[in-house]
Amino acid sequence: MFNFFGEIKEGIKLSKEKLVDNFQMINIAGSLLYVEGQGGLLTLSKEQISFKIKGGVIVVDGENMILNELSNNTIKICGKIKKVEQF
C-alpha cells in the first residue's frame, strides 16, 4: 500500500529520530486537515479545534469544522480551514 508520509520522508535529509518524534500534517485544499502524531484534543468547536503534539499545540481556525476522525495518534478535520498555527 502507498504510504504518503513514508514516501515524503525518504526524500528528506533529516535524522530518522527527528521524523519519528514529530508530527506530520497535510492540508488538502483548505477542506481537510490530516495529522499523524496528535497527543490529545484540547478544544472543539465549529470555529476552532486545538490539539497537543509533542512539544506544543496546533490550533486550527475555520468555519463549519467537524472532527471526522480521532484515534490515539491521528486526527482528521473537515470544513473550511482558514488558519493552522503551531505553538
Rosetta blueprint (number, residue, H / E / L):
1 M L
2 F L
3 N L
4 F H
5 F H
6 G H
7 E H
8 I H
9 K H
10 E H
11 G L
12 I L
13 K L
14 L L
15 S L
16 K H
17 E H
18 K H
19 L H
20 V H
21 D H
22 N L
23 F L
24 Q E
25 M E
26 I E
27 N E
28 I E
29 A L
30 G L
31 S L
32 L E
33 L E
34 Y E
35 V E
36 E E
37 G L
38 Q E
39 G E
40 G E
41 L E
42 L E
43 T E
44 L E
45 S L
46 K L
47 E L
48 Q E
49 I E
50 S E
51 F E
52 K E
53 I E
54 K L
55 G L
56 G E
57 V E
58 I E
59 V E
60 V E
61 D E
62 G E
63 E E
64 N E
65 M E
66 I E
67 L E
68 N E
69 E E
70 L E
71 S L
72 N L
73 N L
74 T E
75 I E
76 K E
77 I E
78 C E
79 G E
80 K E
81 I E
82 K E
83 K E
84 V E
85 E E
86 Q E
87 F L
